[in-house]
Amino acid sequence: MIPISESLSIQDCQRLFDLNQYIENARDTFLGYPVSKDFDYSEINHFFKYPINNLGDPFENCTYKVQTHELEMEVIGFFAKLFRADPKDYWGYVTNGSSESNLYGLYLARELHPKAIVYYSESAHYSIRKNIHLLNIPSIAIRSQENGEIDYDDFENTLKLNRNKPAIVLATFGTTMKEAKDDVSKIKNILKRLVIQDNYIHCDAALSGSYGAFMQPRFPFYFMDGAESISISGHKFIGSPIPTGVIITKRSNRDRISKVISYIGSLDTTISGSRNGHCPLFLWYAIKKLGVEGLKKRYLHSLEVAEYCEQKLKTIGIPAWRNPNSITVVFPKTTEEIKSKWQLATQGDISHIICMPNVTIEQIDLFINDIENCTENPNEITEFSW
């Protein structure tokens, strides 16, 4: 064992060494979760010696100066442009992840429409139900289609029963298990058709939002399509050693709920008080290195690997499929042995592989080989041993 610290006991050094080995092995064998692991922030590691805290609103001055607000504003501007927001009416901040970003979108919507009902697909991320509960907003779940996309007929019929109430709609651009995408323009048109003028559409684009702009044909999830706020994860498609997210919304909406906090000399417009100041630095660094073309290249690589994975599974008789432009390959649930080794997310009778930018053709071949040589039956019921 290589000594890790002179200030720790041999036993504690051993624990850290073992933990490093465990995490490294786990990192190298997961295919079922949307986390990129091909990042390298070693050039900016020296910033970890600073107590960077992005207190308050990133677009406002603050009396605490050990912060990265300027870089955070550039990150927000980058994604606002990618999501086709009004260049004169956008705002946002870097969050702790999409769950917080979704919480902020719903919180903003509730403040603007306090008597509204939230409508969300049954395929929405589990954080949505939790956030709705935390905010104490009345809500109705809408059926999903077989591919995971919201059922627009069920949505419209449900809305008809509540036409006298404002509507908050949670659209998902890339559902958890099937990477299905709800069409924001269809949702907006239904609201218009039923003359529900007090409405708000929040789009949870945790994974797919980072590469949605590169899909052909263009899929409607942008601000110009009717979204009032859009959330993404930073640690998923882009990659970060710390979970992080981004929320983009309209400045005009933010202005209606902001409050001045004299203690920090800034506006109280975010969910948390102290905010991680390193994450905006990571995202800024990644964006500067990759640029729009780099993000597009990552997506096209992921798409190519996903197509390869789908076809290889079909070749060995497994009915795999993908939603259009999706990097998520869906197939019948696997055996416990395969699920455990490759850390596959499984729900009901399906499992999936998410072909993140770090996933290679060689990894897919190893996965296929394991399936072909596995003797365990995925449908076997484990019996109690007592």
Secondary structure, DSSP 4 states (H G I P E B T S, - for coil): -----TTS-HHHHHHHHHHHHHHHHHHHT--SS--------GGGGGGGGS--B--S-TTS--S--S--HHHHHHHHHHHHHHTT--TTS-EEEEESSHHHHHHHHHHHHHHH-TT-EEEEETTS-HHHHHHHHHHT--EEEE-B-TTS-B-HHHHHHHHHTTTTS-EEEEEEBS-TTT--B--HHHHHHHHHHTT--SEEEEEE-TTGGGTGGG-SS--S-SGGGT-SEEEEESTTTT--SS--EEEEE-HHHHHTT-EEETTTTEEE-SSSSS-BSHHHHHHHHHHHHHHHHHHHHHHHHHHHHHHHHHHHHHHTT---B--TT-SEEEEE---HHHHHHHT--EETTEEEEE--TT--HHHHHHHHHHHHT--S-TTPPPPP--
